[in-house]
Amino acid sequence: MHDIRMIRDNPEGFDAALAKRGLDPVSAQILSIDADRRAAILAAETAQADQNAASKQVGAAKAAGDDAEFERLRALVADKKAEVANMNTKAKELDAALMDILIRLPNLPYDDVPLGADEDDNIEIRKWGTPRVLDFAAREHFDLPAVKAGMDFEAAARLSGSRFVVLSGAVARVHRALAQFMLDTHIEDHGLQETWTPVLVREEMMYGTGQLPKFGEDSYQTTNGWWMVPTAEVTLTNLVNDQIVDETSLPRRYVAHTQCFRSEAGSAGKDTSGMLRQHQFEKVEMVSITHPDHSEAEHNRMTDCAEAILQKLELPYRTVILCTGDMGAGARRTHDIEVWLPGQNTYREISSVSTCGDYQARRMNARFRPAAGGKPDYVHTLNGSGLAVGRALIAVLENGQQADGSVTLPAALHPYLRGATRITADGRMA
């Protein structure tokens, strides 16, 4: 959410920043509602002062036996009381109207975010690794002989419908090993705090990180009002919801492995083959809560953490900075990491690492108390995939495919597989 004082001070700059996201100017509407709200508050305060003054005079008039003045003052008290109530009601209605606008607006992109309409306008920052040159036709993950026995989309469709999968045998084991490897790396090498959180959350938690009110169709809600998390960003970031933490406790760096649930609204017909885009999937999520002065460095640090996983898995990737038209609503800047998939002969997203400034913190009322004293200020929040487990599985399988239909597995996973180094063409761990 946005600071109304910032909009008052620089409405043209606010509109210009939103225009980078393709939105029309809204500052005039916001400031009009804000002016009416402030006027209603002032009117209520003035009427309250008049009511208090008249109330003090009522007793004096009665004691003096001035019945006419007594009745006039009593009527004035009643009128001012009604005026106070009316102005307070008006102020609350205007405050709700202002909040409704502000809470639906996306974050303002940083100045260095490239302008653009979609993913074609993203800018590559760097590449790592060289894709293998295969002397046979590359297959997608679901067509690999080693994988077919352990990746059942038909059974999943009978159980749940489209965009689900049942993993079994060697494939399920590699999937589990990937999640454990990611957690261990982030905890032991990167200093993140392992955290286990619920996957069902209250509605206000979804508001806090920006999934609501505008993007509710992308998530699932239970019949009793809980929401199923689309990512552990929701729970990890909301650990500081409505809290004032000590500055000395920052940064707080969390990592969690959870099930995630997304309706994939608006993606009909996109990535329907295989397990690239699922309604239910697993992710290892990183979240940092930082001092505002340190969020820039933290963004780069978190990107390095995500990239390190791919490097250890020996998977070629590239890192891009998303343009204004492709960036999520809550971000001020996003680095996407795209892993090489031989079966598609292209790079595909496996991690998004975003810095949100104080946008989420204002929605959550998450602040820190300065060590040197003074008024509490809003923290900055960051989040990033470290990584999407299913997509990492796809990348490991496709990049490790062999001409005989088997899959060679990265050395980093061998300790998690009791020394196994490959999946044979008939789907066994060996």
N, C-alpha and C positions, 0 to 999 in steps of 0.2 A: 504494500500500500504506500501511498505517497504522502509526503509532508505538506500539509496545506499551507504552511508558512513559506515553503519554497515556491509553491505555485503563486502565492500573493506577491512574493518578491520578484519573480521572473516568469510571468505567464507566457511571454513570447518564447523563452527558452524551453519551457515545458511543452508547448505545442510543437515546437520544432523537433524535439526529441521523439515525441509520439509520431510525428510525420514520417520519421525514419522507419517506423513500423507500418506505415501505410494508413494511419488513422487521421481523421479530421480533427481540427482544433476543438478543444473542449474547455479550455481555461475560462472563457467568458461565462459559460454555463455554470461551472464550478464556483467561480468567484461571485456570481449573482446569488446563488443559493447560500454561499458562505456569508455574504453581506446581510442577507435577510435573516439568517440564523443569528448572527452577532447582534443585529438590531433587536431581534426578539428577546435575546438574553439581556441586553441592556434595558429594554422596556420592562422586563420582569423585575430586574434589580431595582429600577427606579420606582416601580409601583410598590415593591416590597418595602423600600425606604419610606415612601409616603404612608403606607399602611402602618408601619412601626411608629412613625411620628404621630399619626392620628390616634393610634391605640393609647399612646402615653397621655394624650390630651383628653381622652374620653373621661377618665377618672376625675381629672381636675374640673371638667365642666359639670359633672354630676355633683361633686363636692360643693361647687359654688352655687348649685341650685339653678343653673342655666339650662333648662330643659330643651330649649330650641337648639342651643349649641351642642348639647349632648346628643340629640337625635341626628343633627347634621353630621357630626363626627362619626357616630355609629354607622350611618349610611355610607359615609366615605370609606370606613374600614371595610365594610362589606363589598363595596365596589372595587376597591383596590385588591382585596383578596381574590375576587373573581378575575380581575385583570391579570394578577400574578399567575393564576392557574391557567388562564388562556394563553398567555405569552410563553409559559413553560411548556405547554402542550405543543404550541407552534414551533418552539425551538427544537423540541424532540423530534417532531415530524421532519423539520428541515435538516436536522442532524442525520436522521435516517436516510433521507434523500441524498445528502452529500456522501454518506458512507456507501450507499448503493452504487454511486458513480465511481468513487475512488477504488472500491474493492474489485471492480470489474476491469479496471485499466491495467495493461501490462506494465512491466518494469521499463525503465528508461535505459536504452543501450549506452554503454560507454562510448566515448568519442572514437576509439580505435576500432570499433566493430564495423566491418565493411558493409556498405549499403548494398542491398540486393533483394530480389523477390523470392528466390527459392534456393535449393541446394546447388544449383548450377553456379551460383554467385559466391559460394563459400571459397575461402582462400587456404591453400595448403601451406602449412608452416614447416613441416619436415616429413621425411620418410625414414623408416628403419627397416633393414633387412631387404633381401632380394628374393622375389618369388621364384620358386623352383621352375625349371624348364622341364616339362614332362615329355617323355618320348612315347606317350600314349594319350588317348583322349581323356581329359579330366572329367570326372563325374561329380555330381552334387552329392551331398552327404547321404541323402535317402536312397540313392541308387548304388551305393557302394556295397559289394557283396558282403564285406565284413560287418556291415551295419544292418542290413535288411532284417535279420532275425531278431535284432534287439531294439528296433524302432517301429512300433506298430501303430499306424494311424487309423486303421480300420477298427481295431478294438477300442481305441479312444473315441472314435465317432459313435460306436454303439453305446459307450458309457456316457458320453458327454456332448457329442456333436462335433462340428468342425473346429479347427484350430486348437486341438488337444493332441497329446501323444502319450503312449505308454512305452516307457523304456524298460529294458530288461537285460539280464546277463552282463556281458562285457561292456556294452554301451552304457548301461545304468551305472556300472562301477566306475567308469571313466568320468561320467558326469559328476558323481559324488566326490571323486578324487580331485577334480578341478576346484570344486567349492572349498574343500579342505585346504588345498594348496594355496588358493587365493587368501583365505583367512590367515593362515600361518604366515604368509609373506607380509601381509599388511601389519600383522601384530608384531612379528619378530624383527622384520627389517625396517618397517616404516613407522613403528611406534603408535599405531592406532589402538584404541581400546575396544576389545571385543564386547559386543552388546547383543543381547537377545531381546526382541521386542514383539508385541502382539501384531497380528495382521488384521485385526478388526479394531477400528478406531471410531471415536465420536466425530460428529459432523464438524465441530469447531476445529478439530485437528486438520481436517482437509481444507478448511478455510485458511488456517494458519500458513500452510505452505503453498496455497494458491490453486489447488485443484478445484476448489469451489469458490464462487458460485458458477463460474462460466464454463467449466469443463467437466461437469458432473456426468455427462453422457459417456465419458471415457472410462468411467469406473463403475464398480458394482456396489449396490447398497442392499443390505439385508432387510427383511421385513420389520425388524424392530429398530431400524434406524442406524445401525452400525454401517460403516463403509469398509470395504476390503481394500487394503493398501495397494496402490499401483507400483509402489516402491517403498523401501524402508526410509527413504528421504523423509516421508511423512512422520514416522515415529521418532526417528533419530533427531530431526530438527526440532520437533515439538517437545523434546526433553527440557528445553528452556522456555517453553510456553508460559507466559505470565510470571516469569521469574526475574529476579535481580541477582545476578551472580557477581562474585568478586572478580575484579580485573586480573588478579593473580592466578585465577583458575583457567584463564584463557591462554592459548587456544585449547578447546576441547575437540579432540579428534576421535570420532567413533567409526566403527565398522560393524556391519551386521550381515548375516546371510539369512534371507527370508524367501518365502514364497511371495510372488507378486501376481496381481490380477488386473487385467485391462480388457475392456470391452472391444478395443480396436475399432471404435466408431469412426467411420469415414475412411476405413482402409479396405473396403470391399473390393475383392479382386486383386489385392496387392499381396505378394508373397504368400500365395495360398498353398504352394507346394513345400513340403518339408516342415521343419520346426523353427523357421526364422522368425515368424510372427505368431505368437501363441496367446491365448486368453489367460493361461496360467503358466508361469515360468519362475525360475529362480535367479536371484541376483545377489551378488556381494556388493553392498552399498557403502560408500564412504560419505561422511558428513563432518564438516568442520564448523565450529562456532568460534569466531575470532574477534579481536579488537579491530575497529575500522582501519587503523593504520597498517594492519598486517594482512588484510584480505587479498591484496594483489599478489604478494609473495606466496600466500597459501594456495591461490589458484594454480600457480605454476607448480608448486609442490605436489598438489593432488594429481595434476596431470602426469607428473613424473611417476607417481605411485602406480597409476593405471598402466602407463606405458611399460613399467618394469615387469608387470605380470606377463605381458606379451613377449617381452624380450626373453624372459626366463623360459617361456614356452616355445621360443624360437619361431614365432609367427610374424611374418612381415606385416607392417602396418604403416599407415600415414596419419598425421594429425592435422586437422583443419580448424580454422576459426570460422564459426557460423556467421553468415550474414544476417542482417536485421530481419529479413523475411523468413528465415529458417530457424530462428532462435526461439526457444520456449518463452512463454509469457513471463515467467518469474525471474528470468536471467538478465543480467547486465552484460555478460559476455559468456560464451560457451566454446569450449574446445571439444570437438568430436574426434574420437580415435576410431579409425576404420581399419579393420583387419582384412587381409587378402584372402579371398575365397576362390580357389582355382576352378571350382565347379561353375561359378558364375563369371569367372575371368574378370573380376572387379573387386574393389574394396567396399566393405559394408560396415556400417556403424556397429561398434561393440561397446563403446563407452561415450557418455557425454559428461563433461566436467564443467560445472557452471558456478559462477560467482554471482550472488544475488544482492550484494550490498546490504542495506537495511530494509529492503522491501518485505521480506518475510518476517523480519524481527518486528516491524511496525504492526503487521497483521496479528502477530502473536503477543505483542507487548513484552518482548524479550530484551532485557537491558543488562548492563553491567555497572557496577559501582566503581568509579575510578579510585585507584590506590592512593592517589594524592588528595582525595576528597573532592567534593563538588557534586553536582547533579548527575544522577544516573543517565547513561546514554545508551542508544540502541547498539546491540552487537551486529556483526555481519555474519551471514550464513553462506556456506558453500556446500555443494553436493556433487557426487560423481559415482559412476558405476566402476566397480573395481574387481570383477567385471560382470557382465551378463553371462551367467553360467552356460545357458543353452547355446548362445552364440559362440562362446568359447569352445564348446563341444563340437559344434559344426566346423569351426576353423581348424581344430586339432585333427578331426577326421579327414577333412578335405585336403589339408596340407600334408598329411601323413600318408595319403593313399599311394598304393603301389600297383604296378601293372598286373600282378597276380590276384588283385582284389583284396589284399590284406591292408592293414593300416599300421604304420610305424608310429609309436607314441613318443612324445618329447621326454628327454631324460629327466626333466624336473618332476615328472609324474611317477617315475619308476618307484621311488620309495613309498608312494601312496598306493601302489598296486602290488606290493610285496615282490618287487623285482620284475614283474611282467613288463615287457617292452613293446608288445604289439598285439593287435587283434587279428587273428587268422582270417582267411577268406571265408571260412565257415562259421565265423562269429565267436570263436573261443579266445580267451585270454592266454597269451603265451609269452 
